[in-house]
């Protein structure tokens, strides 16, 4: 999916530095999906979308 086709607010991890670095950005879409992109490739880079429930399962499985 092209990044330009996602019209939403992208969020970057609070652990990311202000100068870019190696991180991803995520955004909730209107269709109950989560869009994910590489912050270094934004805004014209590739976007991957996943089911919101599956994304929440993934996040909840990470060690805290």
C-alpha positions as CSV (number, residue, x, y, z in Angstrom):
1,X,0.0,0.0,0.0
2,X,1.3,3.5,-0.8
3,X,1.9,5.8,2.2
4,X,0.0,8.6,0.4
5,X,-3.2,6.5,0.5
6,X,-3.3,6.6,4.4
7,X,-4.7,9.9,5.7
8,X,-4.2,9.7,9.4
9,X,-2.1,10.9,12.3
10,X,1.2,8.9,12.6
11,X,2.7,8.2,16.0
12,X,6.3,7.6,16.8
13,X,7.6,5.8,19.9
14,X,8.5,8.0,22.8
15,X,11.8,6.1,22.8
16,X,12.7,7.5,19.4
17,X,15.2,10.3,19.2
18,X,14.3,13.6,17.6
19,X,16.9,13.1,14.8
20,X,15.1,10.1,13.2
21,X,17.0,6.9,14.0
22,X,15.7,3.3,13.6
23,X,12.0,3.4,14.4
24,X,8.6,2.8,13.1
25,X,5.5,4.9,13.1
26,X,2.0,3.5,13.6
27,X,-1.4,5.0,12.9
28,X,-5.0,3.8,13.5
29,X,-7.2,3.8,10.4
30,X,-10.9,4.2,10.1
31,X,-11.3,0.5,9.0
32,X,-10.1,-1.0,12.3
33,X,-6.6,-1.6,11.0
34,X,-3.2,-0.3,12.1
35,X,-0.9,1.2,9.6
36,X,2.9,0.7,10.1
37,X,5.8,2.5,8.3
38,X,9.5,3.1,8.6
39,X,10.0,6.6,9.9
40,X,13.1,7.1,7.7
41,X,11.1,6.3,4.5
42,X,8.1,8.5,5.4
43,X,6.1,10.0,3.9
44,X,6.5,8.3,0.5
45,X,7.6,4.9,1.7
46,X,5.7,1.6,2.0
47,X,3.0,1.1,4.5
48,X,1.9,-2.2,6.0
49,X,-1.6,-2.6,7.5
50,X,-2.7,-5.2,10.0
51,X,-5.8,-6.1,11.8
52,X,-6.1,-3.9,14.9
53,X,-6.9,-6.9,17.2
54,X,-3.9,-8.8,16.0
55,X,-1.7,-5.8,16.5
56,X,-3.0,-5.4,20.1
57,X,-2.2,-9.2,20.6
58,X,1.3,-8.6,19.4
59,X,1.9,-5.5,21.6
60,X,0.5,-7.3,24.7
61,X,2.8,-10.3,24.1
62,X,5.9,-8.1,24.4
63,X,7.8,-8.2,27.7
64,X,7.4,-5.1,29.8
